[in-house]
Amino acid sequence: MSSTDSEAVEAAADRNDEQVDGDGRPHGRAGESASADGGQLGAIPRFDVTLRIRRYSAEDAEDGKPAEARWQEFTVTVNGTDRVLDALHKIKWEQDGSLTFRRSCAHGVCGSDAMRINGVNRLACKVLVKDVNPDKPITVEPIKGLPVEKDLVVDMEPFFQSYREVMPFLITSGHEPTRERKQSQEERARFDDTTKCILCAACTSSCPVFWTDGQYFGPAAIVNAHRFIFDSRDEGADVRLEVLNDREGVWRCRTTFNCSEACPRGIQVTKAIHEVKRALLTRSV
Amino acid sequence: MAAPSLEAPRSTPYRRSTSRRSNYEMYSWLFMRLSGAVLVVLVIGHLFVNLMVGDGISGLDFGFVAGKWASPFWQVWDLAMLWLAMIHGSNGVRTIINDYAQRDMTRIVLKTLVLVALVFTVVLGTLVIFTFEPCPVGPDGAFLEGVPSFCTS
């Protein structure tokens, strides 16, 4: 804890009416429940929260009728520091083991647990329950536009197919240099933003064009093409630009900014798409 | 157990329709941007001249339109507005059809309808702008019945 944080905690202790979380920001809810429970200062507040989860299982099919998705509500007690993923874990481990979702690292790096939380695409492992209005049931759905396999798990293959089609690897010609391929800081800065992508599909599955036209390459594929198109060491820009000049390529983008809003890594996705459009128009990178 | 149907948004899940190497979509996108910018000037200018200059909206009648189209400047202005607005609008509807119509046949039918409406309106409008005769004359050299009063005065 930094010195400012400890000061903040001491200040809160003086007033005895406010808790301070790890970031040093006061948050009212924690303070209320802690004092209401008579808990000691510094204790993590606990509260009940209801999650409304969209369930689907192919095994629910009856008499030849296809299975239908349904909503199911679970109420769990969570800590103020818990994330939506922790709440899902609690449900799976303590209430209903059949609840199915993907997660790997659980720390916002692997990009496995993108889901639609209260109508917006988020990583369940990066959203604190207290930040998504726990007073009302929190809706959790699978990301839209990809075929649902079970509960919150979708078939990511169409997404990765688009990713593969933009050739997300270094393309060079001539002999391999005996030393590293050099690049200036300015050259690197051009595509720095798009190197952050973790392929969670939050952007692509938030795109209204992708929802209705699954053939669209989608923001994630364009972001990963951008990462190589604007890399000074790469020589495959023309090929990638030609791929994205397709009927289902960058021109399908309607600049609704859903993708930039959804990206858990804060990539300016719409800006990247626009840079690819401009490169196509001027035929220069 | 029968195969359950999943919520699949795409008809051919893992195969993109074969790419046609053309810049059509790029030019279409560029046209929307450029024509949009020009249309802002054309339409606002049109509204300003028709509704605010002079007598304003109360001065707007057959004679006013006839007077405007007597000048090549307004003929070109209105022609540009007609063509750009119709192509801009039809292209916009075309992209919406591409977005939302799933079946090939639906797309073809809807886009054909848009194209027919576009060609019809543009041809008719162009014809009117260039062949407009406010004071039509009969075979005997006299004005036809019902011509506006400014023709005879």
Chai-1 contact restraints between the chains, C-beta under 6 A:
chainA,res_idxA,chainB,res_idxB,connection_type,confidence,min_distance_angstrom,max_distance_angstrom,comment,restraint_id
A,A58,B,P4,contact,1.0,0.0,6.0,A-B,restraint_1
A,A61,B,P4,contact,1.0,0.0,6.0,A-B,restraint_2
A,G64,B,A2,contact,1.0,0.0,6.0,A-B,restraint_3
A,P66,B,P4,contact,1.0,0.0,6.0,A-B,restraint_4
A,P66,B,S5,contact,1.0,0.0,6.0,A-B,restraint_5
A,A67,B,P4,contact,1.0,0.0,6.0,A-B,restraint_6
A,G145,B,P9,contact,1.0,0.0,6.0,A-B,restraint_7
A,P147,B,L6,contact,1.0,0.0,6.0,A-B,restraint_8
A,P147,B,A8,contact,1.0,0.0,6.0,A-B,restraint_9
A,V148,B,L6,contact,1.0,0.0,6.0,A-B,restraint_10
A,V148,B,E7,contact,1.0,0.0,6.0,A-B,restraint_11
A,P158,B,P13,contact,1.0,0.0,6.0,A-B,restraint_12
A,Q161,B,Y14,contact,1.0,0.0,6.0,A-B,restraint_13
A,V209,B,D99,contact,1.0,0.0,6.0,A-B,restraint_14
A,T212,B,D99,contact,1.0,0.0,6.0,A-B,restraint_15
A,T212,B,Y100,contact,1.0,0.0,6.0,A-B,restraint_16
A,D213,B,D99,contact,1.0,0.0,6.0,A-B,restraint_17
A,G214,B,P9,contact,1.0,0.0,6.0,A-B,restraint_18
A,G214,B,R10,contact,1.0,0.0,6.0,A-B,restraint_19
A,Q215,B,R16,contact,1.0,0.0,6.0,A-B,restraint_20
A,D246,B,S19,contact,1.0,0.0,6.0,A-B,restraint_21
A,R247,B,E25,contact,1.0,0.0,6.0,A-B,restraint_22
A,W251,B,E25,contact,1.0,0.0,6.0,A-B,restraint_23
A,W251,B,W29,contact,1.0,0.0,6.0,A-B,restraint_24
